[in-house]
Amino acid sequence: MQKGNIGVTTENIFPVIKKFLYSDHEIFLREIVSNAIDATQKLKTLYEKGEFKGEFSSPKVTVTLGTETITVSDNGIGLTAEEIEKYINQIALSGATDFLEKYKDSANSIIGHFGLGFYSAFMVSKKVEIVTKSYREGAQAVKWSCDGSPEYTLEETEKAERGTDIIMYIDDDSKEFLSESRISAILNKYCRFLPVEIAFGKKKEWKDGKQVETDEDNIINDTTPLWTRKPSELKDEDYKEFYRKLYPMSDEPLFWIHLNVDFPFNLTGILYFPKVKSSLELQKNKVLLFCNQVYVTDEVEGIVPDFLTLMHGVIDSPDIPLNVSRSYLQSDSNVKKISTYISKKVSDRLTQIFNNDRKEFEEKWNDLKIFIHYGMLTEEDFYDKASKFTLLQDTDGNKYTYEEYKNLVSAEQTDKEGNIIYLYSNDKEKEFGFIENAKNKGYNVLLMDGQLDVALISLLERKFEKTRFTRVDSDTVENLIVKEEQKFSTLSEARREVLTGVFESQLPHMDKREFHVQAMPMGENGAPIMITQTEYMRRMKEMAAIQPGMSFYGEMPDMFNVLLNEEHPLIKRVLESAESACADRTQPIDEKKAALESRRKELYDARNGKKDDEIPQSEKDELFGIEKEITAAKSEKEGILAEYAADDKTVKQLIDITLLQNNMLSGEALNNFVKRSIELMK
């Protein structure tokens, strides 16, 4: 029997492994099984080259669960005593301090950097044995044993067949791994697509009302998964069936892309476009990364472009190490090439589908658009390609490419400054009346109700020349696309004050909402009253909801314009009634205010060309007093108009109708509106 110390410059590698690898301790089984697969693959290579003349018909890895042990066995290349000395007993580390400092934060980095796959067994084991027999003719079987200290024993033993058994005596604090269901779950996670059959226990069947084991091995993996096969061999149903295996509870995918490239890097895989209905974050981490069919991770940021982390499927590349780290992904040139390649393949596939079957593409557009919009917002190169097949949809359900839509609306929807105005709605039910007004005017209205449409609109305004997006309810239909000089109110200031004062006094006080009332001519057939919200402020608030850096806008109140159509018969009637009822009380106030304003103008005119210290204090005091009196006069007039308006049911009814139209009427106010409506019909 040979005894010795493992060649490692730290005093004891095993406590270090246990301490720093503990958070990832389930990967021990992945590492040991992967080594077993490698052993069979190496023997296969020797067999194919004619360097191994023995029998090689059924390579297999077997995982056996005992009461205290887990054993991983293979019938692969095996090891001689000299090879154990070379590959197991010598671990080249640069020193304890460097080791701990450089690799303490990443279990995977430690294993991957030093080739410590075998030693990961000590994360869960108090003792590990290797019983192995080399494929070489006349080889002597040997047994290596270590109890978690640097000391080991190596002795000759008996083993009938070539190959290796790794016997792990599970530690007391890792007894969870002696559970059949736990081992089954780990094998299913990491090893379900490995290229050599892996047997775990025996298949079971129902007999006499209970499950009993059969003599047939329970093979847990598919050795030729779909992405390893040629696309020409596969049918649509094969891709769909594979998707159901990967994501049993998901809807059928929209499309898929079969990746297969061997230069300048190796990459295979299948990416699926799933149906996306909920938030972006919940859909991420559905792409599975493999290295030579060994599962690595589902955190593929850095390997695929960020927008494609929403996709589902698998990527397999031997150029990405099994024990991958985030810092590696950020710096490796192969990974960057892979990311660029995948983005190109996705855009090429979407272009192909669009060109070959536009009808199908349009039918699936609402499910596809979140991927495409996300990509356009985050990848400049992807925008350039996607802009050829990305669609705009109008409120009637018609779909257009960017170029088609520009040609459709440029004639009717160009303003006097030469800007093309793209009208849009983000809720065609709530904004139905505004949409109808625009359509009656000969305009087309887009439906922009997607999760990313607020950000997309800003992007398109930067990309499109002389183009502006305006929501259809942001102004009167005449002012949405200004083709000539705007018409302004023809009412005198005193009459305008009466009209706006009557309505302003009856508007409800709402939390985080402010109303500004103004009178303007909108035609006899236009609505008597409208509520609009400026495009700029609303868009800033919508952007604030998805961009934390703009939270200032999110805290501001919603500001709405209440537009009174001074040409509408109802508004005219309200104005005439208010003037008639309040004239005796408001006329003296108007006359007094007019005189005060006239004197204020004289004082301001007298200030022209003078410095502040040249103006007599008496004039300053007089001006201050006039401002106070004008304010008091306005307040007095507003009080009179409010007192009158409180009993005018037409005013309240008009306000409530437009609030209702804009989904701002509820509770007691809605109940009062219903009662008043009934009374007015009597």
C-alpha positions as CSV (number, residue, x, y, z in Angstrom):
1,M,0.0,0.0,0.0
2,Q,1.2,3.5,-0.9
3,K,0.6,6.4,1.4
4,G,1.3,10.1,0.8
5,N,0.2,13.6,0.9
6,I,-1.7,15.4,-1.8
7,G,0.6,17.9,-3.5
8,V,-1.1,21.2,-2.6
9,T,0.6,24.2,-1.1
10,T,-2.2,25.0,1.2
11,E,-2.1,23.0,4.4
12,N,-5.5,21.6,3.8
13,I,-7.5,22.1,0.6
14,F,-10.6,20.4,1.9
15,P,-11.9,22.9,4.6
16,V,-11.3,25.6,1.9
17,I,-13.4,23.7,-0.6
18,K,-16.2,23.1,2.0
19,K,-16.2,26.7,3.1
20,F,-16.2,28.4,-0.2
21,L,-18.0,25.9,-2.3
22,Y,-20.8,25.2,0.1
23,S,-23.4,27.6,-1.5
24,D,-23.1,25.6,-4.8
25,H,-22.7,22.2,-3.2
26,E,-25.2,20.4,-5.4
27,I,-22.8,20.8,-8.4
28,F,-20.6,18.0,-7.0
29,L,-22.8,15.5,-8.8
30,R,-22.6,17.4,-12.0
31,E,-18.8,17.4,-11.8
32,I,-18.4,13.7,-10.9
33,V,-20.9,12.6,-13.6
34,S,-19.3,14.9,-16.2
35,N,-15.9,13.3,-15.4
36,A,-17.4,9.9,-15.9
37,I,-18.9,11.0,-19.3
38,D,-15.4,12.3,-20.3
39,A,-13.9,8.9,-19.4
40,T,-16.3,7.1,-21.8
41,Q,-15.9,9.7,-24.5
42,K,-12.1,9.4,-24.4
43,L,-12.3,5.6,-24.7
44,K,-14.7,6.1,-27.7
45,T,-12.1,8.3,-29.4
46,L,-9.4,5.7,-28.8
47,Y,-11.7,3.0,-30.2
48,E,-12.4,5.0,-33.3
49,K,-8.7,5.6,-33.9
50,G,-8.0,1.9,-33.5
51,E,-5.8,2.5,-30.4
52,F,-8.3,0.5,-28.3
53,K,-9.0,-3.0,-29.6
54,G,-11.4,-4.1,-26.8
55,E,-15.2,-4.2,-26.8
56,F,-17.0,-0.8,-26.9
57,S,-20.7,-1.3,-27.5
58,S,-22.7,0.2,-24.7
59,P,-21.0,3.1,-22.8
60,K,-22.9,3.9,-19.7
61,V,-22.6,5.9,-16.4
62,T,-24.4,4.5,-13.4
63,V,-25.4,6.5,-10.3
64,T,-26.1,4.2,-7.3
65,L,-27.6,5.4,-4.0
66,G,-26.6,3.4,-0.9
67,T,-27.6,4.0,2.8
68,E,-24.5,6.1,3.4
69,T,-23.0,6.4,0.0
70,I,-23.4,7.7,-3.6
71,T,-21.5,5.9,-6.2
72,V,-20.9,7.1,-9.8
73,S,-19.5,4.3,-12.1
74,D,-18.4,4.3,-15.7
75,N,-17.1,1.8,-18.2
76,G,-14.7,4.3,-19.7
77,I,-10.9,4.7,-20.0
78,G,-10.0,4.1,-16.3
79,L,-6.9,5.1,-14.5
80,T,-3.5,3.5,-13.7
81,A,-1.7,4.1,-10.4
82,E,0.6,6.6,-12.2
83,E,-2.3,8.5,-13.7
84,I,-4.0,8.8,-10.2
85,E,-0.6,10.2,-8.9
86,K,-0.6,12.7,-11.8
87,Y,-4.2,13.8,-12.0
88,I,-5.6,13.3,-8.5
89,N,-2.7,13.7,-6.1
90,Q,-1.1,16.8,-7.6
91,I,-3.1,20.1,-7.4
92,A,-1.1,23.0,-8.5
93,L,-2.0,26.0,-6.4
94,S,0.0,29.2,-6.2
95,G,-0.4,29.6,-2.4
96,A,-3.0,29.8,0.3
97,T,-3.3,33.6,0.4
98,D,-3.6,34.2,-3.3
99,F,-6.0,31.3,-3.5
100,L,-8.4,32.6,-0.9
101,E,-8.3,36.2,-1.9
102,K,-8.7,35.6,-5.7
103,Y,-11.3,32.9,-5.7
104,K,-13.2,33.2,-2.4
105,D,-16.3,34.8,-4.0
106,S,-17.0,32.2,-6.6
107,A,-17.3,28.5,-6.2
108,N,-17.5,28.0,-9.9
109,S,-14.3,30.0,-10.5
110,I,-12.4,27.8,-8.0
111,I,-13.4,24.6,-9.6
112,G,-13.1,25.8,-13.2
113,H,-9.7,27.5,-12.7
114,F,-8.0,24.6,-11.0
115,G,-9.8,21.6,-12.6
116,L,-11.0,20.6,-9.2
117,G,-14.1,18.9,-10.5
118,F,-13.3,15.6,-8.7
119,Y,-12.5,17.4,-5.4
120,S,-16.0,18.9,-5.4
121,A,-17.0,15.5,-4.0
122,F,-15.5,16.6,-0.7
123,M,-18.1,19.3,-0.3
124,V,-20.6,16.6,0.8
125,S,-18.3,13.7,1.7
126,K,-16.3,12.7,4.7
127,K,-14.4,10.1,2.7
128,V,-14.1,9.4,-1.1
129,E,-12.8,6.3,-2.7
130,I,-11.7,5.7,-6.3
131,V,-11.8,2.1,-7.6
132,T,-10.5,2.1,-11.1
133,K,-9.0,-0.2,-13.8
134,S,-7.4,1.2,-16.9
135,Y,-8.3,0.1,-20.4
136,R,-4.7,-0.7,-21.1
137,E,-4.0,-4.4,-21.6
138,G,-2.8,-6.1,-18.4
139,A,-3.6,-3.1,-16.2
140,Q,-3.8,-3.6,-12.5
141,A,-7.0,-2.2,-10.7
142,V,-6.2,0.2,-7.9
143,K,-8.1,1.8,-5.1
144,W,-7.5,5.4,-3.9
145,S,-8.9,6.6,-0.6
146,C,-9.0,9.9,1.2
147,D,-10.8,11.0,4.3
148,G,-10.7,14.7,3.7
149,S,-7.2,15.4,5.0
150,P,-4.2,15.8,2.7
151,E,-3.3,12.2,3.4
152,Y,-4.3,9.4,1.0
153,T,-3.8,5.7,0.5
154,L,-3.3,4.0,-2.9
155,E,-3.4,0.2,-3.1
156,E,-3.9,-2.6,-5.6
157,T,-7.4,-4.1,-5.6
158,E,-9.6,-6.4,-7.7
159,K,-12.0,-5.1,-10.4
160,A,-13.4,-7.3,-13.1
161,E,-14.2,-4.6,-15.7
162,R,-12.4,-1.5,-16.9
163,G,-13.7,1.9,-15.8
164,T,-14.0,3.9,-12.6
165,D,-16.2,3.9,-9.5
166,I,-16.3,7.1,-7.4
167,I,-17.6,6.1,-4.0
168,M,-18.7,9.1,-1.8
169,Y,-19.4,8.5,1.9
170,I,-21.8,11.4,2.6
171,D,-21.1,13.6,5.5
172,D,-23.5,14.0,8.4
173,D,-24.4,17.6,7.4
174,S,-25.2,16.6,3.8
175,K,-27.6,13.7,4.4
176,E,-30.1,15.4,2.1
177,F,-28.2,14.0,-0.8
178,L,-29.0,10.4,0.3
179,S,-32.6,11.1,-0.8
180,E,-33.6,9.5,-4.1
181,S,-35.8,12.4,-5.0
182,R,-33.0,14.9,-4.4
183,I,-30.5,13.0,-6.5
184,S,-33.1,12.6,-9.2
185,A,-33.8,16.3,-9.2
186,I,-30.1,17.2,-9.5
187,L,-29.5,14.7,-12.3
188,N,-32.6,16.0,-14.2
189,K,-31.3,19.6,-13.8
190,Y,-27.7,19.1,-14.9
191,C,-27.4,15.8,-16.7
192,R,-30.7,15.2,-18.6
193,F,-29.1,15.8,-22.0
194,L,-25.6,14.3,-21.6
195,P,-24.3,12.3,-24.6
196,V,-23.8,9.0,-22.7
197,E,-26.6,7.0,-21.1
198,I,-26.9,7.7,-17.3
199,A,-28.7,5.0,-15.3
200,F,-30.1,5.9,-11.9
201,G,-31.9,2.9,-10.3
202,K,-34.4,0.7,-12.1
203,K,-37.6,1.6,-13.9
204,K,-40.7,1.0,-11.8
205,E,-44.1,-0.3,-12.7
206,W,-47.4,-0.7,-10.9
207,K,-48.1,-4.2,-9.7
208,D,-50.7,-5.4,-7.2
209,G,-51.6,-1.8,-6.4
210,K,-48.0,-0.6,-5.7
211,Q,-44.9,0.4,-7.6
212,V,-42.2,-2.2,-7.9
213,E,-38.8,-2.1,-9.5
214,T,-38.1,-3.9,-12.8
215,D,-34.8,-5.3,-14.1
216,E,-34.6,-2.5,-16.7
217,D,-32.2,0.4,-16.0
218,N,-33.8,3.8,-15.4
219,I,-32.1,6.0,-18.0
220,I,-32.6,9.6,-17.0
221,N,-31.2,11.4,-20.0
222,D,-31.8,12.0,-23.7
223,T,-28.4,11.4,-25.3
224,T,-29.3,13.1,-28.7
225,P,-31.3,16.2,-27.7
226,L,-32.9,18.2,-30.5
227,W,-30.3,20.8,-30.8
228,T,-27.6,18.2,-31.6
229,R,-29.5,17.0,-34.6
230,K,-29.7,18.5,-38.1
231,P,-32.7,20.8,-38.8
232,S,-33.3,18.9,-42.1
233,E,-34.1,15.8,-40.0
234,L,-36.7,17.6,-37.9
235,K,-40.4,18.5,-38.3
236,D,-42.3,21.3,-36.6
237,E,-43.9,18.8,-34.2
238,D,-40.4,17.8,-33.0
239,Y,-39.6,21.3,-32.0
240,K,-42.9,21.7,-30.3
241,E,-42.5,18.4,-28.4
242,F,-39.1,19.5,-27.2
243,Y,-40.5,22.8,-26.0
244,R,-43.1,21.0,-24.0
245,K,-40.4,18.9,-22.4
246,L,-38.5,22.0,-21.4
247,Y,-41.5,24.1,-20.3
248,P,-44.4,21.7,-19.5
249,M,-46.9,24.4,-18.4
250,S,-46.3,26.9,-21.2
251,D,-48.4,27.8,-24.3
252,E,-47.2,26.6,-27.7
253,P,-44.3,28.8,-28.9
254,L,-44.7,31.3,-31.7
255,F,-41.5,30.6,-33.7
256,W,-38.1,29.0,-33.2
257,I,-34.6,29.4,-34.4
258,H,-32.2,26.5,-34.8
259,L,-28.6,27.7,-34.2
260,N,-25.7,25.8,-35.7
261,V,-22.3,27.4,-36.3
262,D,-18.7,26.1,-36.1
263,F,-16.7,29.1,-37.0
264,P,-15.3,31.4,-35.5
265,F,-16.8,29.6,-32.5
266,N,-18.8,26.5,-31.8
267,L,-22.5,27.0,-31.0
268,T,-25.6,25.0,-31.3
269,G,-29.1,25.5,-29.8
270,I,-32.7,26.3,-30.3
271,L,-34.3,29.5,-29.3
272,Y,-38.1,29.9,-29.0
273,F,-40.3,32.9,-29.1
274,P,-42.9,32.3,-26.3
275,K,-46.1,34.1,-25.8
276,V,-45.4,36.9,-23.4
277,K,-48.3,38.4,-21.5
278,S,-46.9,39.6,-18.1
279,S,-44.0,41.8,-17.0
280,L,-40.6,41.6,-18.5
281,E,-38.7,40.5,-15.4
282,L,-40.9,37.5,-14.7
283,Q,-40.1,36.1,-18.2
284,K,-36.3,36.2,-17.9
285,N,-33.9,33.3,-17.3
286,K,-35.7,30.8,-19.5
287,V,-32.8,30.2,-21.8
288,L,-30.7,27.3,-20.6
289,L,-26.9,27.4,-21.2
290,F,-25.1,24.1,-21.8
291,C,-21.4,23.2,-22.3
292,N,-21.1,20.0,-24.3
293,Q,-24.6,19.0,-23.2
294,V,-23.8,19.7,-19.5
295,Y,-26.2,22.2,-18.0
296,V,-24.4,25.3,-16.7
297,T,-26.9,28.1,-15.9
298,D,-30.1,29.8,-16.9
299,E,-28.6,33.3,-16.2
300,V,-27.5,34.0,-19.7
301,E,-27.1,37.8,-19.6
302,G,-23.9,38.6,-21.5
303,I,-24.2,35.6,-23.7
304,V,-27.3,36.6,-25.5
305,P,-28.4,40.3,-26.0
306,D,-30.4,41.6,-23.1
307,F,-33.7,41.7,-25.1
308,L,-33.3,38.0,-26.0
309,T,-33.2,36.9,-22.4
310,L,-37.0,37.0,-22.7
311,M,-36.8,34.1,-25.1
312,H,-36.9,30.4,-24.1
313,G,-34.7,27.5,-25.3
314,V,-31.1,26.2,-25.1
315,I,-27.7,27.3,-26.1
316,D,-24.7,24.9,-26.1
317,S,-21.2,26.0,-26.7
318,P,-17.9,24.3,-25.7
319,D,-16.3,27.8,-26.1
320,I,-18.0,28.9,-22.9
321,P,-16.4,27.0,-19.9
322,L,-18.5,24.7,-17.8
323,N,-17.8,26.8,-14.7
324,V,-18.6,30.1,-16.1
325,S,-18.4,33.4,-14.1
326,R,-20.1,36.8,-14.8
327,S,-16.7,38.5,-15.1
328,Y,-15.6,36.0,-17.7
329,L,-18.7,36.6,-19.7
330,Q,-18.2,40.4,-19.6
331,S,-14.6,40.2,-20.9
332,D,-14.4,37.1,-23.2
333,S,-14.3,38.0,-26.9
334,N,-15.9,34.7,-27.9
335,V,-18.9,35.5,-25.8
336,K,-19.3,38.9,-27.5
337,K,-19.1,37.2,-30.9
338,I,-21.8,34.7,-29.8
339,S,-24.1,37.5,-28.6
340,T,-23.7,39.4,-32.0
341,Y,-24.3,36.1,-33.9
342,I,-27.5,35.3,-32.0
343,S,-28.9,38.8,-32.5
344,K,-28.2,38.5,-36.2
345,K,-29.8,35.1,-36.5
346,V,-32.9,36.3,-34.7
347,S,-33.3,39.4,-37.0
348,D,-32.7,37.2,-40.1
349,R,-35.3,34.7,-38.9
350,L,-37.9,37.4,-38.3
351,T,-37.2,38.9,-41.7
352,Q,-37.6,35.5,-43.3
353,I,-41.0,34.9,-41.6
354,F,-42.2,38.4,-42.5
355,N,-41.2,38.1,-46.2
356,N,-42.4,34.5,-46.6
357,D,-45.7,34.7,-44.7
358,R,-46.7,38.2,-43.7
359,K,-50.2,37.1,-42.8
360,E,-48.9,34.7,-40.2
361,F,-46.5,37.3,-39.0
362,E,-49.3,39.9,-38.5
363,E,-51.4,37.3,-36.7
364,K,-48.7,36.8,-34.2
365,W,-47.5,40.4,-34.0
366,N,-49.1,41.2,-30.6
367,D,-47.1,38.3,-29.0
368,L,-43.9,39.1,-30.9
369,K,-43.8,42.9,-30.5
370,I,-42.4,42.9,-26.9
371,F,-39.3,41.1,-28.1
372,I,-38.8,43.3,-31.1
373,H,-39.5,46.6,-29.3
374,Y,-37.2,45.7,-26.4
375,G,-34.5,44.9,-28.9
376,M,-35.0,48.1,-30.8
377,L,-34.7,50.1,-27.6
378,T,-31.6,48.4,-26.4
379,E,-29.6,47.3,-29.5
380,E,-28.8,49.9,-32.2
381,D,-27.9,47.2,-34.8
382,F,-31.1,45.3,-34.2
383,Y,-33.2,48.5,-34.7
384,D,-31.6,49.0,-38.1
385,K,-32.7,45.5,-39.2
386,A,-36.0,45.3,-37.3
387,S,-37.3,48.7,-38.6
388,K,-37.9,46.9,-42.0
389,F,-40.4,44.4,-40.5
390,T,-41.7,46.1,-37.3
391,L,-45.4,46.9,-37.6
392,L,-47.6,49.8,-36.5
393,Q,-51.3,48.9,-35.8
394,D,-54.2,51.4,-36.1
395,T,-57.3,51.4,-34.0
396,D,-59.2,49.4,-36.7
397,G,-56.6,46.6,-36.5
398,N,-54.8,47.3,-39.8
399,K,-51.0,46.8,-39.7
400,Y,-48.4,48.7,-41.6
401,T,-44.6,48.8,-41.8
402,Y,-43.0,52.1,-40.9
403,E,-42.5,53.0,-44.5
404,E,-46.1,52.0,-45.4
405,Y,-47.6,54.1,-42.6
406,K,-45.6,57.2,-43.5
407,N,-46.9,56.9,-47.1
408,L,-50.5,56.4,-45.8
409,V,-50.7,59.5,-43.6
410,S,-48.2,62.0,-44.9
411,A,-50.7,63.8,-47.2
412,E,-53.5,64.3,-44.6
413,Q,-51.5,64.5,-41.4
414,T,-48.7,67.0,-42.2
415,D,-49.0,70.3,-40.2
416,K,-48.1,73.8,-41.4
417,E,-44.5,73.4,-40.3
418,G,-44.1,70.3,-42.5
419,N,-44.1,67.8,-39.6
420,I,-46.0,64.5,-40.1
421,I,-48.2,64.0,-37.0
422,Y,-48.8,60.4,-35.9
423,L,-51.9,60.4,-33.9
424,Y,-52.2,57.5,-31.4
425,S,-54.4,56.1,-28.6
426,N,-53.3,53.9,-25.8
427,D,-56.8,52.9,-24.8
428,K,-59.3,52.8,-27.7
429,E,-62.3,52.3,-25.4
430,K,-61.6,55.2,-23.1
431,E,-60.6,57.5,-25.9
432,F,-63.3,56.3,-28.3
433,G,-64.9,59.8,-28.8
434,F,-61.5,61.4,-29.6
435,I,-60.7,58.7,-32.0
436,E,-64.0,59.1,-33.9
437,N,-63.5,62.8,-34.1
438,A,-60.1,62.3,-35.7
439,K,-61.3,59.7,-38.1
440,N,-64.2,61.9,-39.1
441,K,-61.6,64.5,-39.9
442,G,-59.9,62.0,-42.3
443,Y,-57.1,61.1,-39.9
444,N,-55.7,57.7,-39.0
445,V,-55.1,56.8,-35.3
446,L,-52.5,54.3,-34.2
447,L,-53.1,52.0,-31.2
448,M,-50.0,52.2,-28.9
449,D,-51.0,50.1,-25.9
450,G,-47.9,47.9,-25.5
451,Q,-45.7,47.7,-22.3
452,L,-42.9,49.5,-24.1
453,D,-44.8,51.9,-26.4
454,V,-44.1,55.0,-24.3
455,A,-40.3,54.5,-24.7
456,L,-40.7,53.4,-28.3
457,I,-42.6,56.6,-29.2
458,S,-39.6,58.7,-28.0
459,L,-37.2,56.5,-29.9
460,L,-39.2,56.8,-33.2
461,E,-39.4,60.6,-32.8
462,R,-35.6,60.6,-32.8
463,K,-35.3,58.2,-35.7
464,F,-38.0,59.5,-38.0
465,E,-37.4,62.8,-39.8
466,K,-39.9,65.7,-39.1
467,T,-42.3,63.4,-37.3
468,R,-44.2,63.9,-34.0
469,F,-46.4,61.5,-32.1
470,T,-49.5,63.1,-30.4
471,R,-52.1,61.3,-28.4
472,V,-55.5,61.8,-29.8
473,D,-57.0,63.2,-26.6
474,S,-54.3,65.8,-26.1
475,D,-56.3,68.6,-27.8
476,T,-59.3,69.5,-29.9
477,V,-59.3,67.8,-33.2
478,E,-58.7,71.1,-34.9
479,N,-55.5,71.6,-32.9
480,L,-54.1,68.1,-33.1
481,I,-52.7,68.9,-36.5
482,V,-52.4,72.6,-37.0
483,K,-52.6,73.4,-40.7
484,E,-53.5,77.1,-40.5
485,E,-53.4,79.8,-37.9
486,Q,-55.3,78.8,-34.8
487,K,-58.6,80.5,-33.9
488,F,-58.7,82.2,-30.5
489,S,-61.5,83.3,-28.3
490,T,-63.6,86.2,-29.6
491,L,-65.2,86.9,-26.2
492,S,-64.4,90.1,-24.3
493,E,-62.3,89.5,-21.2
494,A,-65.3,90.3,-18.9
495,R,-67.5,87.7,-20.7
496,R,-64.7,85.2,-20.8
497,E,-64.3,85.6,-17.0
498,V,-68.0,84.9,-16.5
499,L,-67.9,81.8,-18.6
500,T,-64.7,80.3,-17.2
501,G,-65.6,81.4,-13.7
502,V,-69.0,79.6,-13.7
503,F,-67.4,76.3,-14.8
504,E,-64.3,76.6,-12.8
505,S,-66.2,77.0,-9.6
506,Q,-68.1,73.7,-10.1
507,L,-65.1,71.5,-11.0
508,P,-64.4,68.9,-8.3
509,H,-61.3,68.9,-6.2
510,M,-59.3,65.7,-6.9
511,D,-56.2,64.4,-5.4
512,K,-53.1,65.0,-7.7
513,R,-55.3,66.5,-10.4
514,E,-55.5,70.1,-11.5
515,F,-57.9,71.6,-14.0
516,H,-57.3,74.8,-16.1
517,V,-60.4,76.2,-17.8
518,Q,-60.3,78.1,-21.1
519,A,-62.8,79.2,-23.7
520,M,-62.2,78.8,-27.4
521,P,-64.2,78.5,-30.6
522,M,-64.6,74.9,-31.7
523,G,-67.6,75.2,-34.0
524,E,-71.3,74.8,-33.4
525,N,-71.2,71.1,-34.1
526,G,-68.2,70.5,-31.9
527,A,-68.5,69.1,-28.3
528,P,-69.7,71.8,-25.8
529,I,-66.9,70.8,-23.3
530,M,-63.8,68.7,-23.5
531,I,-61.0,67.6,-21.2
532,T,-57.5,67.2,-22.7
533,Q,-54.0,66.6,-21.3
534,T,-50.9,68.1,-22.9
535,E,-48.8,65.5,-24.7
536,Y,-45.6,66.6,-23.0
537,M,-46.7,66.4,-19.4
538,R,-48.5,63.1,-19.8
539,R,-45.6,61.5,-21.6
540,M,-43.1,62.7,-18.9
541,K,-45.3,61.0,-16.3
542,E,-45.6,57.8,-18.3
543,M,-41.8,57.7,-18.8
544,A,-41.4,58.3,-15.0
545,A,-43.3,55.1,-14.4
546,I,-40.7,53.0,-16.2
547,Q,-37.6,55.1,-15.6
548,P,-36.7,55.7,-11.9
549,G,-34.5,58.7,-12.8
550,M,-37.6,60.6,-13.9
551,S,-39.5,60.1,-10.6
552,F,-39.8,63.9,-10.2
553,Y,-42.5,64.0,-13.0
554,G,-44.3,61.1,-11.4
555,E,-44.8,63.1,-8.2
556,M,-46.3,66.1,-10.1
557,P,-50.1,66.3,-10.3
558,D,-51.9,65.5,-13.6
559,M,-52.8,68.7,-15.3
560,F,-55.8,68.8,-17.5
561,N,-57.3,71.5,-19.8
562,V,-61.1,72.0,-19.7
563,L,-62.0,73.5,-23.0
564,L,-65.3,75.3,-23.3
565,N,-66.7,75.6,-26.9
566,E,-67.9,79.2,-26.9
567,E,-69.7,78.6,-30.2
568,H,-71.9,75.7,-29.0
569,P,-75.5,76.6,-28.3
570,L,-75.5,75.1,-24.7
571,I,-72.4,77.1,-23.7
572,K,-73.8,80.2,-25.2
573,R,-77.0,79.7,-23.2
574,V,-75.0,79.1,-20.0
575,L,-73.0,82.3,-20.6
576,E,-76.1,84.4,-21.3
577,S,-78.0,83.1,-18.3
578,A,-75.1,83.8,-16.0
579,E,-74.6,87.3,-17.3
580,S,-78.3,88.1,-17.0
581,A,-78.5,86.7,-13.4
582,C,-75.3,88.2,-12.1
583,A,-75.1,91.5,-14.1
584,D,-76.4,93.8,-11.3
585,R,-73.7,92.5,-9.0
586,T,-70.8,91.9,-11.4
587,Q,-71.1,95.0,-13.5
588,P,-69.9,97.4,-10.8
589,I,-67.0,95.1,-10.0
590,D,-66.0,95.0,-13.7
591,E,-66.2,98.8,-13.9
592,K,-64.1,99.2,-10.8
593,K,-61.6,96.6,-12.0
594,A,-61.3,98.2,-15.4
595,A,-60.5,101.5,-13.8
596,L,-57.9,99.9,-11.5
597,E,-56.3,98.1,-14.5
598,S,-56.2,101.4,-16.5
599,R,-54.5,103.2,-13.6
600,R,-52.1,100.2,-13.2
601,K,-51.2,100.5,-16.9
602,E,-50.5,104.2,-16.4
603,L,-48.1,103.5,-13.5
604,Y,-46.3,100.8,-15.5
605,D,-46.0,103.1,-18.5
606,A,-44.5,105.8,-16.3
607,R,-41.8,103.3,-15.2
608,N,-40.4,102.8,-18.7
609,G,-36.7,103.7,-18.8
610,K,-36.4,104.3,-15.1
611,K,-34.3,102.4,-12.6
612,D,-36.0,101.1,-9.5
613,D,-34.5,103.8,-7.2
614,E,-35.8,106.5,-9.5
615,I,-39.5,105.5,-9.0
616,P,-41.1,107.4,-6.1
617,Q,-42.1,105.3,-3.1
618,S,-45.7,106.7,-3.3
619,E,-46.1,105.2,-6.8
620,K,-44.8,101.8,-5.6
621,D,-47.2,101.8,-2.7
622,E,-50.1,102.8,-5.0
623,L,-49.3,100.0,-7.4
624,F,-49.1,97.5,-4.6
625,G,-52.5,98.7,-3.4
626,I,-54.0,98.4,-6.9
627,E,-52.8,94.8,-7.3
628,K,-54.5,93.9,-4.0
629,E,-57.8,95.6,-5.0
630,I,-57.8,93.8,-8.5
631,T,-57.2,90.5,-6.7
632,A,-60.0,91.2,-4.3
633,A,-62.3,92.3,-7.1
634,K,-61.6,89.0,-9.0
635,S,-62.2,87.0,-5.9
636,E,-65.5,88.8,-5.3
637,K,-66.7,88.2,-8.8
638,E,-65.7,84.5,-8.6
639,G,-67.7,84.2,-5.5
640,I,-70.8,85.7,-7.1
641,L,-70.4,83.4,-10.2
642,A,-69.9,80.3,-7.9
643,E,-73.0,81.2,-6.0
644,Y,-75.0,81.4,-9.2
645,A,-73.4,78.2,-10.7
646,A,-74.2,76.1,-7.7
647,D,-77.9,76.1,-8.7
648,D,-77.3,75.7,-12.5
649,K,-77.9,72.1,-13.3
650,T,-76.7,72.5,-16.9
651,V,-73.2,73.5,-15.8
652,K,-72.9,70.5,-13.4
653,Q,-74.3,68.2,-16.0
654,L,-71.9,69.3,-18.7
655,I,-69.0,68.9,-16.3
656,D,-70.0,65.5,-15.2
657,I,-70.6,64.3,-18.7
658,T,-67.0,65.2,-19.7
659,L,-65.6,63.8,-16.4
660,L,-67.5,60.5,-17.1
661,Q,-66.2,60.4,-20.6
662,N,-62.7,60.6,-19.2
663,N,-63.2,58.0,-16.4
664,M,-63.0,60.6,-13.7
665,L,-66.5,60.3,-12.3
666,S,-67.2,57.8,-9.5
667,G,-68.7,57.2,-6.1
668,E,-71.1,59.9,-4.8
669,A,-70.4,62.2,-7.8
670,L,-71.5,59.5,-10.2
671,N,-74.6,58.8,-8.1
672,N,-75.5,62.5,-8.1
673,F,-75.0,62.6,-11.9
674,V,-77.4,59.7,-12.4
675,K,-80.1,61.4,-10.1
676,R,-79.7,64.7,-11.9
677,S,-79.9,63.1,-15.3
678,I,-83.3,61.5,-14.3
679,E,-84.6,64.8,-13.0
680,L,-83.6,66.6,-16.2
681,M,-85.6,64.1,-18.2
682,K,-88.9,64.7,-16.3
